[in-house]
């Protein structure tokens, strides 16, 4: 699939979703946490913003800055769609706190007042959509950054 078409399909998918599953790991113990997510409406990147409450997931990311994110279309819609997003390293998983340069801008994107925000910059998006086959493409498309 041409990259611009894939980017548009990814953006359309994001625009219809509000919940992701954030997967973290520490000491070989994985943790999967469903969370609301937010994106900038007029941005051409795929940065994801969440407002994590302090807890195990935050500690996991601080100890092991590698995450996987799952987003899917519920099966009762009749569609088979899902997305796997990978981000690793402290340059792609950025905690924002009051006083940080981006904090106020991101606070306006997310719902509710937060003390801690997480900016996730994807390094890979794997998008599975069985409808891609109708257009002659593989059902799995990958966008690397």
Chimera marker file (.cmm) of the C-alpha trace (Angstrom):
<marker_set name="trace">
<marker id="1" x="0.000" y="0.000" z="0.000" r="1" g="1" b="0" radius="0.5"/>
<marker id="2" x="1.407" y="3.445" z="-0.800" r="1" g="1" b="0" radius="0.5"/>
<marker id="3" x="2.649" y="5.174" z="2.353" r="1" g="1" b="0" radius="0.5"/>
<marker id="4" x="0.311" y="8.166" z="2.026" r="1" g="1" b="0" radius="0.5"/>
<marker id="5" x="-2.716" y="5.846" z="1.716" r="1" g="1" b="0" radius="0.5"/>
<marker id="6" x="-1.532" y="3.887" z="4.751" r="1" g="1" b="0" radius="0.5"/>
<marker id="7" x="-1.077" y="7.081" z="6.785" r="1" g="1" b="0" radius="0.5"/>
<marker id="8" x="-4.597" y="8.180" z="5.888" r="1" g="1" b="0" radius="0.5"/>
<marker id="9" x="-6.016" y="4.764" z="6.877" r="1" g="1" b="0" radius="0.5"/>
<marker id="10" x="-4.131" y="4.919" z="10.183" r="1" g="1" b="0" radius="0.5"/>
<marker id="11" x="-5.405" y="8.439" z="10.896" r="1" g="1" b="0" radius="0.5"/>
<marker id="12" x="-8.989" y="7.408" z="10.082" r="1" g="1" b="0" radius="0.5"/>
<marker id="13" x="-8.652" y="4.436" z="12.453" r="1" g="1" b="0" radius="0.5"/>
<marker id="14" x="-7.317" y="6.651" z="15.256" r="1" g="1" b="0" radius="0.5"/>
<marker id="15" x="-10.105" y="9.182" z="14.739" r="1" g="1" b="0" radius="0.5"/>
<marker id="16" x="-12.709" y="6.483" z="15.456" r="1" g="1" b="0" radius="0.5"/>
<marker id="17" x="-11.033" y="5.129" z="18.606" r="1" g="1" b="0" radius="0.5"/>
<marker id="18" x="-10.719" y="6.450" z="22.156" r="1" g="1" b="0" radius="0.5"/>
<marker id="19" x="-9.328" y="3.494" z="24.133" r="1" g="1" b="0" radius="0.5"/>
<marker id="20" x="-5.989" y="1.720" z="23.890" r="1" g="1" b="0" radius="0.5"/>
<marker id="21" x="-4.326" y="-1.020" z="25.887" r="1" g="1" b="0" radius="0.5"/>
<marker id="22" x="-0.909" y="0.073" z="27.151" r="1" g="1" b="0" radius="0.5"/>
<marker id="23" x="1.412" y="-2.857" z="27.767" r="1" g="1" b="0" radius="0.5"/>
<marker id="24" x="4.438" y="-2.392" z="30.007" r="1" g="1" b="0" radius="0.5"/>
<marker id="25" x="6.797" y="-4.817" z="31.696" r="1" g="1" b="0" radius="0.5"/>
<marker id="26" x="9.172" y="-4.882" z="34.637" r="1" g="1" b="0" radius="0.5"/>
<marker id="27" x="11.035" y="-7.822" z="36.179" r="1" g="1" b="0" radius="0.5"/>
<marker id="28" x="9.473" y="-10.132" z="33.559" r="1" g="1" b="0" radius="0.5"/>
<marker id="29" x="5.995" y="-9.239" z="34.796" r="1" g="1" b="0" radius="0.5"/>
<marker id="30" x="3.813" y="-7.749" z="32.043" r="1" g="1" b="0" radius="0.5"/>
<marker id="31" x="0.985" y="-5.316" z="32.718" r="1" g="1" b="0" radius="0.5"/>
<marker id="32" x="-1.787" y="-4.383" z="30.258" r="1" g="1" b="0" radius="0.5"/>
<marker id="33" x="-3.786" y="-1.265" z="31.117" r="1" g="1" b="0" radius="0.5"/>
<marker id="34" x="-6.812" y="0.023" z="29.141" r="1" g="1" b="0" radius="0.5"/>
<marker id="35" x="-6.657" y="3.823" z="28.922" r="1" g="1" b="0" radius="0.5"/>
<marker id="36" x="-8.183" y="6.796" z="27.136" r="1" g="1" b="0" radius="0.5"/>
<marker id="37" x="-5.830" y="8.297" z="24.581" r="1" g="1" b="0" radius="0.5"/>
<marker id="38" x="-5.618" y="11.608" z="22.768" r="1" g="1" b="0" radius="0.5"/>
<marker id="39" x="-3.958" y="12.960" z="19.656" r="1" g="1" b="0" radius="0.5"/>
<marker id="40" x="-3.519" y="16.393" z="18.179" r="1" g="1" b="0" radius="0.5"/>
<marker id="41" x="-6.337" y="16.923" z="15.678" r="1" g="1" b="0" radius="0.5"/>
<marker id="42" x="-4.344" y="18.909" z="13.095" r="1" g="1" b="0" radius="0.5"/>
<marker id="43" x="-1.029" y="17.108" z="13.381" r="1" g="1" b="0" radius="0.5"/>
<marker id="44" x="0.515" y="14.930" z="10.693" r="1" g="1" b="0" radius="0.5"/>
<marker id="45" x="2.389" y="12.802" z="13.220" r="1" g="1" b="0" radius="0.5"/>
<marker id="46" x="0.953" y="9.922" z="15.198" r="1" g="1" b="0" radius="0.5"/>
<marker id="47" x="2.030" y="10.988" z="18.673" r="1" g="1" b="0" radius="0.5"/>
<marker id="48" x="-0.245" y="9.611" z="21.368" r="1" g="1" b="0" radius="0.5"/>
<marker id="49" x="-0.953" y="11.324" z="24.690" r="1" g="1" b="0" radius="0.5"/>
<marker id="50" x="-2.258" y="9.676" z="27.834" r="1" g="1" b="0" radius="0.5"/>
<marker id="51" x="-2.736" y="10.879" z="31.391" r="1" g="1" b="0" radius="0.5"/>
<marker id="52" x="-1.480" y="8.006" z="33.532" r="1" g="1" b="0" radius="0.5"/>
<marker id="53" x="-2.234" y="7.988" z="37.242" r="1" g="1" b="0" radius="0.5"/>
<marker id="54" x="0.922" y="7.294" z="39.222" r="1" g="1" b="0" radius="0.5"/>
<marker id="55" x="1.223" y="3.578" z="39.769" r="1" g="1" b="0" radius="0.5"/>
<marker id="56" x="2.692" y="0.361" z="38.435" r="1" g="1" b="0" radius="0.5"/>
<marker id="57" x="2.546" y="1.290" z="34.741" r="1" g="1" b="0" radius="0.5"/>
<marker id="58" x="4.488" y="4.511" z="35.361" r="1" g="1" b="0" radius="0.5"/>
<marker id="59" x="7.106" y="2.674" z="37.432" r="1" g="1" b="0" radius="0.5"/>
<marker id="60" x="7.348" y="-0.004" z="34.745" r="1" g="1" b="0" radius="0.5"/>
<marker id="61" x="8.042" y="2.599" z="32.044" r="1" g="1" b="0" radius="0.5"/>
<marker id="62" x="10.617" y="4.341" z="34.217" r="1" g="1" b="0" radius="0.5"/>
<marker id="63" x="12.385" y="0.992" z="34.798" r="1" g="1" b="0" radius="0.5"/>
<marker id="64" x="11.857" y="-0.426" z="31.307" r="1" g="1" b="0" radius="0.5"/>
<marker id="65" x="11.102" y="2.188" z="28.625" r="1" g="1" b="0" radius="0.5"/>
<marker id="66" x="9.596" y="-0.251" z="26.119" r="1" g="1" b="0" radius="0.5"/>
<marker id="67" x="5.871" y="-0.332" z="25.493" r="1" g="1" b="0" radius="0.5"/>
<marker id="68" x="3.449" y="-2.002" z="23.183" r="1" g="1" b="0" radius="0.5"/>
<marker id="69" x="0.022" y="-0.571" z="22.517" r="1" g="1" b="0" radius="0.5"/>
<marker id="70" x="-2.995" y="-2.431" z="21.202" r="1" g="1" b="0" radius="0.5"/>
<marker id="71" x="-6.058" y="-0.794" z="19.667" r="1" g="1" b="0" radius="0.5"/>
<marker id="72" x="-8.804" y="-2.789" z="18.004" r="1" g="1" b="0" radius="0.5"/>
<marker id="73" x="-12.241" y="-2.645" z="16.484" r="1" g="1" b="0" radius="0.5"/>
<marker id="74" x="-14.789" y="-4.618" z="18.517" r="1" g="1" b="0" radius="0.5"/>
<marker id="75" x="-15.765" y="-7.849" z="16.778" r="1" g="1" b="0" radius="0.5"/>
<marker id="76" x="-19.486" y="-7.024" z="16.907" r="1" g="1" b="0" radius="0.5"/>
<marker id="77" x="-18.910" y="-4.404" z="14.175" r="1" g="1" b="0" radius="0.5"/>
<marker id="78" x="-18.240" y="-7.166" z="11.642" r="1" g="1" b="0" radius="0.5"/>
<marker id="79" x="-14.774" y="-5.770" z="10.894" r="1" g="1" b="0" radius="0.5"/>
<marker id="80" x="-11.451" y="-7.387" z="11.646" r="1" g="1" b="0" radius="0.5"/>
<marker id="81" x="-9.135" y="-4.495" z="12.451" r="1" g="1" b="0" radius="0.5"/>
<marker id="82" x="-6.391" y="-4.037" z="14.959" r="1" g="1" b="0" radius="0.5"/>
<marker id="83" x="-3.302" y="-1.987" z="15.521" r="1" g="1" b="0" radius="0.5"/>
<marker id="84" x="-0.065" y="-2.770" z="17.331" r="1" g="1" b="0" radius="0.5"/>
<marker id="85" x="2.172" y="0.199" z="18.149" r="1" g="1" b="0" radius="0.5"/>
<marker id="86" x="5.729" y="-0.097" z="19.417" r="1" g="1" b="0" radius="0.5"/>
<marker id="87" x="7.713" y="2.619" z="21.190" r="1" g="1" b="0" radius="0.5"/>
<marker id="88" x="10.934" y="2.217" z="23.101" r="1" g="1" b="0" radius="0.5"/>
<marker id="89" x="13.444" y="4.464" z="24.779" r="1" g="1" b="0" radius="0.5"/>
<marker id="90" x="13.147" y="7.569" z="26.882" r="1" g="1" b="0" radius="0.5"/>
<marker id="91" x="13.271" y="9.715" z="23.741" r="1" g="1" b="0" radius="0.5"/>
<marker id="92" x="9.968" y="8.124" z="22.596" r="1" g="1" b="0" radius="0.5"/>
<marker id="93" x="8.261" y="7.806" z="26.005" r="1" g="1" b="0" radius="0.5"/>
<marker id="94" x="8.312" y="11.287" z="27.473" r="1" g="1" b="0" radius="0.5"/>
<marker id="95" x="6.749" y="12.088" z="30.830" r="1" g="1" b="0" radius="0.5"/>
<marker id="96" x="5.488" y="15.661" z="31.059" r="1" g="1" b="0" radius="0.5"/>
<marker id="97" x="4.890" y="17.473" z="34.328" r="1" g="1" b="0" radius="0.5"/>
<marker id="98" x="3.791" y="20.991" z="35.203" r="1" g="1" b="0" radius="0.5"/>
<marker id="99" x="6.549" y="23.398" z="34.267" r="1" g="1" b="0" radius="0.5"/>
<marker id="100" x="7.781" y="21.262" z="31.361" r="1" g="1" b="0" radius="0.5"/>
<marker id="101" x="7.814" y="23.002" z="28.000" r="1" g="1" b="0" radius="0.5"/>
<marker id="102" x="5.070" y="20.903" z="26.341" r="1" g="1" b="0" radius="0.5"/>
<marker id="103" x="2.903" y="20.292" z="29.410" r="1" g="1" b="0" radius="0.5"/>
<marker id="104" x="0.410" y="23.160" z="28.945" r="1" g="1" b="0" radius="0.5"/>
<marker id="105" x="-0.047" y="22.421" z="25.229" r="1" g="1" b="0" radius="0.5"/>
<marker id="106" x="-0.735" y="18.728" z="25.900" r="1" g="1" b="0" radius="0.5"/>
<marker id="107" x="-2.972" y="19.501" z="28.891" r="1" g="1" b="0" radius="0.5"/>
<marker id="108" x="-5.317" y="21.233" z="26.420" r="1" g="1" b="0" radius="0.5"/>
<marker id="109" x="-5.493" y="18.064" z="24.298" r="1" g="1" b="0" radius="0.5"/>
<marker id="110" x="-6.335" y="15.576" z="27.047" r="1" g="1" b="0" radius="0.5"/>
<marker id="111" x="-9.593" y="15.500" z="28.979" r="1" g="1" b="0" radius="0.5"/>
<marker id="112" x="-9.453" y="16.621" z="32.605" r="1" g="1" b="0" radius="0.5"/>
<marker id="113" x="-6.728" y="18.247" z="34.640" r="1" g="1" b="0" radius="0.5"/>
<marker id="114" x="-3.699" y="15.973" z="34.948" r="1" g="1" b="0" radius="0.5"/>
<marker id="115" x="-0.539" y="16.178" z="37.010" r="1" g="1" b="0" radius="0.5"/>
<marker id="116" x="1.325" y="13.742" z="34.786" r="1" g="1" b="0" radius="0.5"/>
<marker id="117" x="1.098" y="13.233" z="31.040" r="1" g="1" b="0" radius="0.5"/>
<marker id="118" x="2.863" y="10.770" z="28.783" r="1" g="1" b="0" radius="0.5"/>
<marker id="119" x="3.790" y="11.533" z="25.195" r="1" g="1" b="0" radius="0.5"/>
<marker id="120" x="4.318" y="8.375" z="23.152" r="1" g="1" b="0" radius="0.5"/>
<marker id="121" x="6.167" y="8.733" z="19.841" r="1" g="1" b="0" radius="0.5"/>
<marker id="122" x="5.620" y="5.524" z="17.845" r="1" g="1" b="0" radius="0.5"/>
<marker id="123" x="8.543" y="3.842" z="16.156" r="1" g="1" b="0" radius="0.5"/>
<marker id="124" x="6.384" y="1.247" z="14.393" r="1" g="1" b="0" radius="0.5"/>
<marker id="125" x="2.683" y="0.903" z="13.626" r="1" g="1" b="0" radius="0.5"/>
<marker id="126" x="1.402" y="-2.474" z="12.444" r="1" g="1" b="0" radius="0.5"/>
<marker id="127" x="-2.139" y="-2.180" z="11.112" r="1" g="1" b="0" radius="0.5"/>
<marker id="128" x="-4.208" y="-5.260" z="10.384" r="1" g="1" b="0" radius="0.5"/>
<marker id="129" x="-7.352" y="-4.636" z="8.346" r="1" g="1" b="0" radius="0.5"/>
<marker id="130" x="-8.985" y="-7.369" z="6.305" r="1" g="1" b="0" radius="0.5"/>
<marker id="131" x="-10.625" y="-4.693" z="4.132" r="1" g="1" b="0" radius="0.5"/>
<marker id="132" x="-7.187" y="-3.863" z="2.648" r="1" g="1" b="0" radius="0.5"/>
<marker id="133" x="-7.442" y="-7.125" z="0.681" r="1" g="1" b="0" radius="0.5"/>
<marker id="134" x="-10.439" y="-5.711" z="-1.254" r="1" g="1" b="0" radius="0.5"/>
<marker id="135" x="-8.076" y="-3.083" z="-2.668" r="1" g="1" b="0" radius="0.5"/>
<marker id="136" x="-5.416" y="-5.654" z="-3.561" r="1" g="1" b="0" radius="0.5"/>
<marker id="137" x="-3.129" y="-5.063" z="-0.577" r="1" g="1" b="0" radius="0.5"/>
<marker id="138" x="-1.922" y="-7.324" z="2.196" r="1" g="1" b="0" radius="0.5"/>
<marker id="139" x="-4.192" y="-7.266" z="5.238" r="1" g="1" b="0" radius="0.5"/>
<marker id="140" x="-1.134" y="-6.362" z="7.373" r="1" g="1" b="0" radius="0.5"/>
<marker id="141" x="0.505" y="-3.016" z="6.686" r="1" g="1" b="0" radius="0.5"/>
<marker id="142" x="3.534" y="-1.708" z="8.588" r="1" g="1" b="0" radius="0.5"/>
<marker id="143" x="4.667" y="1.885" z="9.002" r="1" g="1" b="0" radius="0.5"/>
<marker id="144" x="8.177" y="2.312" z="10.425" r="1" g="1" b="0" radius="0.5"/>
<marker id="145" x="9.451" y="5.667" z="11.646" r="1" g="1" b="0" radius="0.5"/>
<link id1="1" id2="2" r="1" g="1" b="0" radius="0.2"/>
<link id1="2" id2="3" r="1" g="1" b="0" radius="0.2"/>
<link id1="3" id2="4" r="1" g="1" b="0" radius="0.2"/>
<link id1="4" id2="5" r="1" g="1" b="0" radius="0.2"/>
<link id1="5" id2="6" r="1" g="1" b="0" radius="0.2"/>
<link id1="6" id2="7" r="1" g="1" b="0" radius="0.2"/>
<link id1="7" id2="8" r="1" g="1" b="0" radius="0.2"/>
<link id1="8" id2="9" r="1" g="1" b="0" radius="0.2"/>
<link id1="9" id2="10" r="1" g="1" b="0" radius="0.2"/>
<link id1="10" id2="11" r="1" g="1" b="0" radius="0.2"/>
<link id1="11" id2="12" r="1" g="1" b="0" radius="0.2"/>
<link id1="12" id2="13" r="1" g="1" b="0" radius="0.2"/>
<link id1="13" id2="14" r="1" g="1" b="0" radius="0.2"/>
<link id1="14" id2="15" r="1" g="1" b="0" radius="0.2"/>
<link id1="15" id2="16" r="1" g="1" b="0" radius="0.2"/>
<link id1="16" id2="17" r="1" g="1" b="0" radius="0.2"/>
<link id1="17" id2="18" r="1" g="1" b="0" radius="0.2"/>
<link id1="18" id2="19" r="1" g="1" b="0" radius="0.2"/>
<link id1="19" id2="20" r="1" g="1" b="0" radius="0.2"/>
<link id1="20" id2="21" r="1" g="1" b="0" radius="0.2"/>
<link id1="21" id2="22" r="1" g="1" b="0" radius="0.2"/>
<link id1="22" id2="23" r="1" g="1" b="0" radius="0.2"/>
<link id1="23" id2="24" r="1" g="1" b="0" radius="0.2"/>
<link id1="24" id2="25" r="1" g="1" b="0" radius="0.2"/>
<link id1="25" id2="26" r="1" g="1" b="0" radius="0.2"/>
<link id1="26" id2="27" r="1" g="1" b="0" radius="0.2"/>
<link id1="27" id2="28" r="1" g="1" b="0" radius="0.2"/>
<link id1="28" id2="29" r="1" g="1" b="0" radius="0.2"/>
<link id1="29" id2="30" r="1" g="1" b="0" radius="0.2"/>
<link id1="30" id2="31" r="1" g="1" b="0" radius="0.2"/>
<link id1="31" id2="32" r="1" g="1" b="0" radius="0.2"/>
<link id1="32" id2="33" r="1" g="1" b="0" radius="0.2"/>
<link id1="33" id2="34" r="1" g="1" b="0" radius="0.2"/>
<link id1="34" id2="35" r="1" g="1" b="0" radius="0.2"/>
<link id1="35" id2="36" r="1" g="1" b="0" radius="0.2"/>
<link id1="36" id2="37" r="1" g="1" b="0" radius="0.2"/>
<link id1="37" id2="38" r="1" g="1" b="0" radius="0.2"/>
<link id1="38" id2="39" r="1" g="1" b="0" radius="0.2"/>
<link id1="39" id2="40" r="1" g="1" b="0" radius="0.2"/>
<link id1="40" id2="41" r="1" g="1" b="0" radius="0.2"/>
<link id1="41" id2="42" r="1" g="1" b="0" radius="0.2"/>
<link id1="42" id2="43" r="1" g="1" b="0" radius="0.2"/>
<link id1="43" id2="44" r="1" g="1" b="0" radius="0.2"/>
<link id1="44" id2="45" r="1" g="1" b="0" radius="0.2"/>
<link id1="45" id2="46" r="1" g="1" b="0" radius="0.2"/>
<link id1="46" id2="47" r="1" g="1" b="0" radius="0.2"/>
<link id1="47" id2="48" r="1" g="1" b="0" radius="0.2"/>
<link id1="48" id2="49" r="1" g="1" b="0" radius="0.2"/>
<link id1="49" id2="50" r="1" g="1" b="0" radius="0.2"/>
<link id1="50" id2="51" r="1" g="1" b="0" radius="0.2"/>
<link id1="51" id2="52" r="1" g="1" b="0" radius="0.2"/>
<link id1="52" id2="53" r="1" g="1" b="0" radius="0.2"/>
<link id1="53" id2="54" r="1" g="1" b="0" radius="0.2"/>
<link id1="54" id2="55" r="1" g="1" b="0" radius="0.2"/>
<link id1="55" id2="56" r="1" g="1" b="0" radius="0.2"/>
<link id1="56" id2="57" r="1" g="1" b="0" radius="0.2"/>
<link id1="57" id2="58" r="1" g="1" b="0" radius="0.2"/>
<link id1="58" id2="59" r="1" g="1" b="0" radius="0.2"/>
<link id1="59" id2="60" r="1" g="1" b="0" radius="0.2"/>
<link id1="60" id2="61" r="1" g="1" b="0" radius="0.2"/>
<link id1="61" id2="62" r="1" g="1" b="0" radius="0.2"/>
<link id1="62" id2="63" r="1" g="1" b="0" radius="0.2"/>
<link id1="63" id2="64" r="1" g="1" b="0" radius="0.2"/>
<link id1="64" id2="65" r="1" g="1" b="0" radius="0.2"/>
<link id1="65" id2="66" r="1" g="1" b="0" radius="0.2"/>
<link id1="66" id2="67" r="1" g="1" b="0" radius="0.2"/>
<link id1="67" id2="68" r="1" g="1" b="0" radius="0.2"/>
<link id1="68" id2="69" r="1" g="1" b="0" radius="0.2"/>
<link id1="69" id2="70" r="1" g="1" b="0" radius="0.2"/>
<link id1="70" id2="71" r="1" g="1" b="0" radius="0.2"/>
<link id1="71" id2="72" r="1" g="1" b="0" radius="0.2"/>
<link id1="72" id2="73" r="1" g="1" b="0" radius="0.2"/>
<link id1="73" id2="74" r="1" g="1" b="0" radius="0.2"/>
<link id1="74" id2="75" r="1" g="1" b="0" radius="0.2"/>
<link id1="75" id2="76" r="1" g="1" b="0" radius="0.2"/>
<link id1="76" id2="77" r="1" g="1" b="0" radius="0.2"/>
<link id1="77" id2="78" r="1" g="1" b="0" radius="0.2"/>
<link id1="78" id2="79" r="1" g="1" b="0" radius="0.2"/>
<link id1="79" id2="80" r="1" g="1" b="0" radius="0.2"/>
<link id1="80" id2="81" r="1" g="1" b="0" radius="0.2"/>
<link id1="81" id2="82" r="1" g="1" b="0" radius="0.2"/>
<link id1="82" id2="83" r="1" g="1" b="0" radius="0.2"/>
<link id1="83" id2="84" r="1" g="1" b="0" radius="0.2"/>
<link id1="84" id2="85" r="1" g="1" b="0" radius="0.2"/>
<link id1="85" id2="86" r="1" g="1" b="0" radius="0.2"/>
<link id1="86" id2="87" r="1" g="1" b="0" radius="0.2"/>
<link id1="87" id2="88" r="1" g="1" b="0" radius="0.2"/>
<link id1="88" id2="89" r="1" g="1" b="0" radius="0.2"/>
<link id1="89" id2="90" r="1" g="1" b="0" radius="0.2"/>
<link id1="90" id2="91" r="1" g="1" b="0" radius="0.2"/>
<link id1="91" id2="92" r="1" g="1" b="0" radius="0.2"/>
<link id1="92" id2="93" r="1" g="1" b="0" radius="0.2"/>
<link id1="93" id2="94" r="1" g="1" b="0" radius="0.2"/>
<link id1="94" id2="95" r="1" g="1" b="0" radius="0.2"/>
<link id1="95" id2="96" r="1" g="1" b="0" radius="0.2"/>
<link id1="96" id2="97" r="1" g="1" b="0" radius="0.2"/>
<link id1="97" id2="98" r="1" g="1" b="0" radius="0.2"/>
<link id1="98" id2="99" r="1" g="1" b="0" radius="0.2"/>
<link id1="99" id2="100" r="1" g="1" b="0" radius="0.2"/>
<link id1="100" id2="101" r="1" g="1" b="0" radius="0.2"/>
<link id1="101" id2="102" r="1" g="1" b="0" radius="0.2"/>
<link id1="102" id2="103" r="1" g="1" b="0" radius="0.2"/>
<link id1="103" id2="104" r="1" g="1" b="0" radius="0.2"/>
<link id1="104" id2="105" r="1" g="1" b="0" radius="0.2"/>
<link id1="105" id2="106" r="1" g="1" b="0" radius="0.2"/>
<link id1="106" id2="107" r="1" g="1" b="0" radius="0.2"/>
<link id1="107" id2="108" r="1" g="1" b="0" radius="0.2"/>
<link id1="108" id2="109" r="1" g="1" b="0" radius="0.2"/>
<link id1="109" id2="110" r="1" g="1" b="0" radius="0.2"/>
<link id1="110" id2="111" r="1" g="1" b="0" radius="0.2"/>
<link id1="111" id2="112" r="1" g="1" b="0" radius="0.2"/>
<link id1="112" id2="113" r="1" g="1" b="0" radius="0.2"/>
<link id1="113" id2="114" r="1" g="1" b="0" radius="0.2"/>
<link id1="114" id2="115" r="1" g="1" b="0" radius="0.2"/>
<link id1="115" id2="116" r="1" g="1" b="0" radius="0.2"/>
<link id1="116" id2="117" r="1" g="1" b="0" radius="0.2"/>
<link id1="117" id2="118" r="1" g="1" b="0" radius="0.2"/>
<link id1="118" id2="119" r="1" g="1" b="0" radius="0.2"/>
<link id1="119" id2="120" r="1" g="1" b="0" radius="0.2"/>
<link id1="120" id2="121" r="1" g="1" b="0" radius="0.2"/>
<link id1="121" id2="122" r="1" g="1" b="0" radius="0.2"/>
<link id1="122" id2="123" r="1" g="1" b="0" radius="0.2"/>
<link id1="123" id2="124" r="1" g="1" b="0" radius="0.2"/>
<link id1="124" id2="125" r="1" g="1" b="0" radius="0.2"/>
<link id1="125" id2="126" r="1" g="1" b="0" radius="0.2"/>
<link id1="126" id2="127" r="1" g="1" b="0" radius="0.2"/>
<link id1="127" id2="128" r="1" g="1" b="0" radius="0.2"/>
<link id1="128" id2="129" r="1" g="1" b="0" radius="0.2"/>
<link id1="129" id2="130" r="1" g="1" b="0" radius="0.2"/>
<link id1="130" id2="131" r="1" g="1" b="0" radius="0.2"/>
<link id1="131" id2="132" r="1" g="1" b="0" radius="0.2"/>
<link id1="132" id2="133" r="1" g="1" b="0" radius="0.2"/>
<link id1="133" id2="134" r="1" g="1" b="0" radius="0.2"/>
<link id1="134" id2="135" r="1" g="1" b="0" radius="0.2"/>
<link id1="135" id2="136" r="1" g="1" b="0" radius="0.2"/>
<link id1="136" id2="137" r="1" g="1" b="0" radius="0.2"/>
<link id1="137" id2="138" r="1" g="1" b="0" radius="0.2"/>
<link id1="138" id2="139" r="1" g="1" b="0" radius="0.2"/>
<link id1="139" id2="140" r="1" g="1" b="0" radius="0.2"/>
<link id1="140" id2="141" r="1" g="1" b="0" radius="0.2"/>
<link id1="141" id2="142" r="1" g="1" b="0" radius="0.2"/>
<link id1="142" id2="143" r="1" g="1" b="0" radius="0.2"/>
<link id1="143" id2="144" r="1" g="1" b="0" radius="0.2"/>
<link id1="144" id2="145" r="1" g="1" b="0" radius="0.2"/>
</marker_set>
